[in-house]
């Protein structure tokens, strides 16, 4: 299943790598492209969340009024959503789409010879056999035979001479680093820079969840609030677990998408808050004009009644 998801993402990441010739920068570029592709959904999501924050006092009034009648409360909330043109489920899709992207990206990262260097299956199979003889069964990666081939070429490039010089040069010229860090390495708890990458991934994930709750003024009580608090804890923990279980490239993507996500949220949130505030001010002025017009009509009717008793 991940291979199916990885094929289109592999072409996109291959395109990014062909432009910058650096795997870390290609991941950052890939993240930007993914954000741009999902931008229409993100705009719809943020627009809905800001709108909900604007009519939150009406929601709280209904929740307080019908606290002892959940059925009536849900009915009134549904009516409120319909009047305001808000769909509670509109914010779920952009978040859910991130998971297929993540799973597909895992396949791309674990299979760089297939997706990035575009090698054929026969060449890769031959290289894996040679890598097993160079590294031994215990030295082969548990998750990625293609990553093991890269390690074996680094140790003994001459062993792969039967495949051809182009094969060895392609791998030797493949820049799998970001600021000097090999993104094919799986971080551990050893005292080195790789230790920080999953921690940064968890921290940026937490900040993104916190910013979303803060900007969108989510309710502080009820099941929705409990779910939001759980997500704010679970997402960083999941990113930590992934960070220490998979190559560092996954965490670099997670960090990049969180950072760009926060920038996007701040920009869209400020834009829609300003737009809705202006819309509310227009509605308020229109209502005031109607009120004054009705008052003037009533005054004229009163004058006519006084003149014609």
Number of C-alpha atoms within 10 A of each C-alpha: 9 15 17 11 18 24 16 15 21 24 15 20 25 22 16 21 22 14 12 12 16 17 25 24 19 23 25 20 21 22 22 16 15 16 19 12 11 15 14 11 18 23 18 14 22 23 22 22 24 22 18 22 18 17 13 16 12 14 19 15 11 18 19 11 12 15 13 10 10 11 11 15 18 14 12 16 17 15 12 16 16 11 9 13 12 16 14 13 9 16 18 12 13 18 11 10 11 15 11 14 15 18 17 21 25 19 22 25 26 21 22 22 23 19 23 21 17 13 14 11 11 9 14 19 14 13 23 20 12 19 27 17 13 21 17 11 11 8 14 21 15 10 11 14 21 22 22 23 26 22 20 24 21 13 13 13 18 12 16 19 12 11 14 11 12 10 19 19 12 13 19 14 9 18 16 22 17 17 9 9 14 17 23 21 15 19 22 17 9 8 8 10 10 21 17 15 22 29 20 19 27 27 18 22 28 21 16 23 19 16 15 21 18 10 17 20 15 17 17 12 9 9 10 12 14 13 11 18 15 11 15 19 16 15 17 23 19 13 24 20 14 20 28 20 14 21 21 27 27 27 25 23 21 24 24 20 24 22 17 16 20 19 13 16 20 15 11 19 20 12 15 18 18 12 13 15 13 12 12 13 12 12 12 12 12 12 12 12 12 12 12 12 12 12 12 12 12 12 12 12 12 12 11 11 10 9 8 7 5
